[in-house]
Amino acid sequence: MKKILLGLFSLLFVSFFLLNGESVYADESEERSFVMIAPHLDLSIVSEEDMAILKSQGWDFTGEVPTLVQTEEELGFEIADSVVGTTIDLGDLFEDMDQADNHTQETYDTDFGVFSLPSQEHDGSGIYMPIFSAPPHGSKVYRDGDLVHCNRFNGPNSDNKHYSKSGTSLAKSLVNFYNSDCYYAVIRGICNEINDVCNTSTRYHRAWCSWQIGHKLAYHKH
């Protein structure tokens, strides 16, 4: 008799919550994610090799705009609150970075504010180089230790070249960007907040995002 009463009570308890639009089995936690898009990518000129790599990275090409949905469960680490639920246009992000690089300060003071300069980051003369003017896009094969404007092309699939966002170069940029320093900095809410001033001063020096996530400023492939 007790088992019957207990069963009836449980049934009434569940029915009450279901009738009120709730479920006792509902997962109270919401999936935290954000989306990267590449609306400027011309699929007709993307090579088969690059397309295969992009698909392996998780890019979806079935919709009107190429998209890459990133969730905390897939990433294995926390997405910044400022990034959760947002859509980031990587073409625009790359362009902002390149424009910032083209407008770096020729002269700058030595007040580093709250930032301390990593002592190991010096050129051959022992002088710290916070500003760096990159060579023309795609013209240089970077090696470990080379100076960079931004480590946004040091992902595991990279061919060690820094490409622009135009034409066939955008596909290469996307391939090289995945799991790069900048990729991780974007997810942690760093790169997409300061990309317009990156590499423009002694405060926001070259490879600033790499430094912020604990990586070295020089080029290094993951």
Summary of the structure (lengths in Angstrom):
residues: 222
radius of gyration: 23.3
end to end distance: 65.4
largest distance: 88.8
contacts: 615
relative contact order: 0.16
helix: 33%
strand: 6%
